[in-house]
């Protein structure tokens, strides 16, 4: 099979194209849609578009190409072919496809979300149909008791007399390399075991069963001592190893379905410029760990359970469809590590492990700033769910294990310990005053976000991991 591709490297801005940017659905949005399907009992369908870019028309710019090899007879000497469709290779192809798809969906009565422009919602009576787009893959949620999806499919696909050439792949089973498992009790699980197997075959092809006998990504006593290459010879040796490819592949795994390795990947990414042999050893160890735990799943359920540490707020959390969050920070110099995780329908939909932009001179400021960063994510989640017609009544429970940070958020006064706080750090105070977030104290033993701030010893790591992932 051959594909006719344009030489995009020869295209000049303004002369051949003016727009080339196109957005893609966020990983948080994808998990939110899957959780929503479990929570509402929706059916998730998968539609794949065939040669998507070629189904978008060129936007008023004349682009001429030479005929492909073997088809020179299509043109006379000195002549070329004028493109009517956005051929693969043209700079604006992705942008034109997104605009074409968006225009058609809106013509059919769909509303484009402000929170994530790759998601569209259409309401007919009391029922919704939701379309999430990732380039040429469409995730469609609908109530199985209605005919909304059948009508949409027939009007969308050429096989049913519709606009686009594509295939209905049935109930969603694979999306962006993630296995979607629908259970009889309404639960939906996400897993990337096939992706993990592919990584093992690529990077550690001769690993035996004994190599997988590990319960944590890397010993915490050794992980905190990682450093850059100490000599030019070591740097040259590591440069010949696939460190960048391995860490990049693991980073995608961490972003999509394995939050338990998020902290380790954030540290390994910081050594991309000059990794040491120990860094490569640690990356291999993380891969062997996910290989040993490839059966772990991210689970969303209509009958979720509230953690014991938040049992006092169980009633509110159930009314809010299982939305709650944990926030934690490790006070280190020069910048502290911030970690958080947001739950919906019993499973994590958003998480982060990164350095704070604030240079904290106390653990209270570090925890306070991290809680404010968590509030930003909660604002996105609340707005996204609101546009999906899922209302969150009352403030969302935010678990923090620093009582001083909670006191600063709830009390408006200024003291010598808080007078220097940056305006951005006060977001949690604003969210609390507007009754959108309620910070509450939890013991460090129950602080799930602790997993995102440091390398933990085995018992603590497994305890927090099991709150995120299920077997």
N, C-alpha and C positions, 0 to 999 in steps of 0.2 A: 504493500500500500504506500502511496506517495501523497504528499500534501504540498499544494502550491502556497508558498510563503513569500511575503513581500520583504524586501531588504530594508528593514526599518532603520538601520544605522545610517542610511543616506537621507533620511527625512529631516527637514529643518523646521524649527519652531516658527509659527506664523505662516510660513510658506506652504507647508503641507498639513500642519495640524496646529490647533490652538489649545485643545484640552486633552489630557492624557490620564488624569487622575480618576480612579474608580475605587469605591470603598468595598470592603468585604465584611460580612457579618462577624461580630466579635465572638470569641469563644464563650464569654459569659452569656451572651445572648443565646447561643446555641444550647447551652446547658439549661438556661431559663425556659426555653421553649420545650425542651424534653421534660423538664420538671413540671411545666404547666400541663403537658399532655397527660402525665401521670396523675396530677392533682385533680384535673377536670374530667378524666376519663376520655380524652380525645384520642382519635386515631391519627398516627403520624405516617404520612405517605411520602414517597421519594420519587421525584421526577428529574430525569437527566436530559439536558438539552444537547442535541447533536450539532457539532460545529457551530457553537453559539455565536462566535464573533462574526461569522459569515452571514448571520441572519439580521445584522444591523446595517442600515444604509449609511453611505458616506455622507458627511455633513457639509454639503455645499463647497467642497474643495475638490478641484480636479487633480486626480492622482493617476498617472500613467505608468504602466509597468511593461516590461518586456515579456513576451510569451515564454512559457516554460520550455525547457529543452525537449525536443521531440514534437513541439506544436508550433514551430516557427512559421508554418504555412498559414496560420491564422491571420497573420498581418503581412502587409507589403513591406518592402524595404523602407526603413526610416519611420515606420509607424509602430504604435504600441497599443496596448489594451487599456481602456479606461475603466477604472474600478467603480462599480455601482454599490458593492457591498464592502464591509470592513474586513478585508482579507487579513488572515493571521500574519503578524509581522508589522502591520501598520501601527504607528505609535498610539493612535486614538481608538484602536479596536475595542479595548476593554471598556473605555469610557462610553463609546457609542452603543455597545451592547447593553450596558447598565441603563443608559437613557432610553433605549428602545423598550427594554423589559419594563422599566418603571412607567413609561408613558402608556403602554398597553394595559398594565394592571390598574392604573388610575382611571383609564377609560372604561374599565369593567366595574368601577365602583369601589375599588380598594383605596384605603387611606395609607399613605406612607408615614411611618412613625418618625417623629422628630428625634427621639432618643437614639434609634438605630435606623438609618435610612435604608437598610437592606431588609427590613421587615415591613410587611403590608398586612392590613386587617380590613376585612369586609364584614359588615353586620347585616343580616337579613332576619328581621323579626327579633327573636331573642337568642339567635345563634350566630356564632362567629366562625369565620374561616381565616386562618392565619398562614401567610406565605413568608418563609425566610429564605433569602437568596444568598448563595455563595458562588459567584460567577455563573457556572453552568449547572449547578446542583440546587434543586429547590426542595425545601422541607415544608410540607403542607400539613397543618393541623386542622382537624374538623370533627364535628360531632357525628359519630357513625350512624345516628338515628335519622339524619337528614340526607338529602340528595345534593347538598352544596358542593361536595367534592366532585361528584360525577359531572355536574354541570360545568364546574371549573375545568376539569380535565378535557371535556369535549370541546370547550371553547378555546382551550389553550393549545392542544396538540393537533397537528395536521391530520393525524390518523382519525380524529373525531370531527374533522371539518374546521379545526381551529387555526391559529395564527402561526405557531412555531413547530419546527421539526424536532421531535424528542421522543423519549420513551418513559412510560410509567413503570417504575421498577417494583411497584407494590408497596406493602408496609415497610417502613424505614427499618433497614437492617444494618447498613453501613453508611456512614457520613463522615467525610474528611478523615478516613482511616480509623474511625471509632466504631466498634461493634455496639449496636443497640439491641438489647435483649428485652423483649416484652414478656412479662410473667402473667400467668393466669389470674393472679390476685390483683392485677392492675399496676404492680411495680414495674419500673423501667430501670434497667441497669446499663451502664456504659463501661466498656472494657476495651483495651488495646493489646490484647495478648498476641494477636497476629503481628502487629507492628513490633512488639518486643521480640518475638521469635526472629523476625527479619533482621533486627539490629544485632541479635546474638550471632546469627549466621554470617553477618557481614563483618563484625568487629572482633568476635571471639568464636570463630567457627569450630574450634576443637575443644571447647569447654565440656567437661564431663559432669555427671550428676553431682559429684562431691563439691564442685565449684559453686553450686547454688545453695549450699547449706549455710546461709547467712540471713539474719533477721533484721539487720540494719544496713543502711547504705555504706557506711564507713565508720570505723571506731572514732568516737567523739574526741578522744584524747589526741589522736593523730590528725583529725580533720582541722582542728583549730591551729595547727602548726604548718599548714600549707603555705608555700611561699613561691616566689618566682624562681626561675633557673638561676643558680648561683655562679655559673661560669659560662663562657661562650661555647665550650664543648658540650655542655649539657643542653644548652639552648639549641645548638645545631642538631643534636641527637633527637630532641623532642620534636623539632621542626619536621623531621622525616616521618613522624608518627601521626595518625589521623585524629589528633586531639580536637581540632576545631570541628571536624565532621561529627565526631562522637558526642561532644557537648551540645552541638546544634541539634542533633537528632533527639537527645535526651531532653533538651529544652522544650521541643514540641510535645513530647510525651508529658512533661510536667505541666505544660500550659493547658492541655486538653483533658487529661483524665487522672493524673497522678500528682495531686498536691503534696503528697508525703515527701517528695524529693525536691520541692520548690526551693528550700533553703540551700541545699547542697548545690543545686544548679546555679543559684545566684552567686555563690562563692566561686564555683568553678569558672563561671563566665568572667569574673573579675581578673582571671589570669590568662585570658585569651591572647594578650599581646606577647607574653613571655612565660609560658607554663614550664613547670619543672617536671621531672620524672614522677615525683610523688603526686602531682596534679593528675597526670595521665593514669597513674595507678588508682587514684581515687575515682576518676571517671569510669574506669573499667569496673571498679567495685560497685558503683551505683548501678551500672548496667547488669551486673550479676545479681544484685539485690532485686531489681525489678523482674529479672528472669525467675528468681526464686518465688516471687510473690505475684506472678502474672495472673493469678486467679482472683486477685482483688478487684472489686467492682465499685463504681460510684452508683449509689442507689437512690432513686426518688420514688416516693410512695404516697398514696392518698391517705394511708393510715400510719403516719410517721409518729415516732415517740420523741418527746422532749427530754433532753439530758437531765439527769438528777440534779446537777448543779443549778439548773434554771427552773426547777419544778415549781417554785413560787410564782413564776410567770407563765405557767403552762396554759392557763386559760386564755391569756392574751395572745400567746404565740399561736395557738390553734385558730383563733379568730383571724390572725394575720397570715394564715395559710403556711405557717412554719417558717416565717422570715425572722431570723435573729442572727447575731454576729458575735465573734470574739475578736479582741484586739490586744496585742501585746508588743512590748518593745524591750530590747536588751540595750542597756546604757553602756556604750563603749565610746572610745575616742578614736578619731575625731568625730565620726558620725555614727549614730545609733542605728541598729537594725530594727525595722518596723515589719511586723507581720500581722495579717488579719485573714479571716475567712468568714464568708457570708453563706448562710444556709437558706434553702427554700424547699419545701415539700420533703424534708428529711435528709437532703443531700447538699453538699457544697456546690455553689454555682459561681462563686468568685473568691479568689484568694490572691495574696501577694506576699513576697518576701524581698525587701529591698532596703537600701540605706535611706534614712531620712535626709531631707534637704536642710533640716534645722540642726545646728550644732548645739546639743543640749548640755547644760552644765549641772543637770540633776536628773535623777530617774523619773521624777514627777513630770518634768518638761518633755522627756522622751516619750513617756506613756501618753501624756496629754496630746502631743503632736501626732502620735500614731493613731489615737482615737479619732482625731480630726480627719486624718487621711482615710480612715475607715468610713467616716460619715460621707465623704465624697463618693465612695463606692455605693453606699446605701442610698444616696440621692439618685444615682443612676438606676439602681435596681428598682427603687420605688417608682420612678418616672416610667421605666420600661413596663413594669407590671400595670401601672395605671393606664397606659396607652393600650395594653392588652386586656383592659377591662377587668383587672384584678385589683381591687381596692384594699389598701392596708390601713385599717382603722387604728388610730392611736399611735403612740411612739413605738419604734422598733427597739427591742431589748439588745443592748450592747454590753457584753461581758468584759470587764477590765479587772486586772488583778492588782491595781495600785489605787489605794483609797485616796491618796493625796490628789491624783489626777481627777478622780471623780468629784472630789470636794471643790477643786478649782473650777470644774465645768458647771457645777450647780450653784456656786456662789459668785456673785457679780463683783465682789470687792477686789481692790488692787492692793497687793502687799509687796514688800521688798523682794519676795521670791517670784512674783509674777509680773512685775511692772515692765520687764524687758521682753515679754512674750510677743512674738510676731503676730500680726493680724491674722495670717493664714492659720495659725495654730488655734485660733478661737472659734473655728467652725463648729466644733462640738458644742460649745456654749450656745451658739445661735440655734443649732438643731434641737438642743434640749429646751430652750426657751419657747420654741415654736411647736413643741410637743411632737417632734418627728423622731427623736431618739431618746431613749432612757438608759443612761449608763448605770450599771450595777456591778457590785464587787463579786468576784469569784476567787476562790483559792487557786494558787499557782498549780496545785495538783490537778485541778479541773480546767485549767486554761489551755484549751485546744490550740490556740494561736501560738503557744510556746514552741510548737513544732516548726514554725516559720521564722524563728528568731535565732536559733542556735542548734548545734549538733547535740542531740540528747543521748544519754545512756540508754541501753536497750529497753528496760522496763518502761521508762517514761515515753520513749519513742513509740513503742507498740501500743501503749495505752491511748495516746492521742491519735495515732494513725487509725485505730479501730473505730474512732468516732467519725472519721472521714470516709473510710472505705469498708466494704463488706465482702465476705467470702461467699 
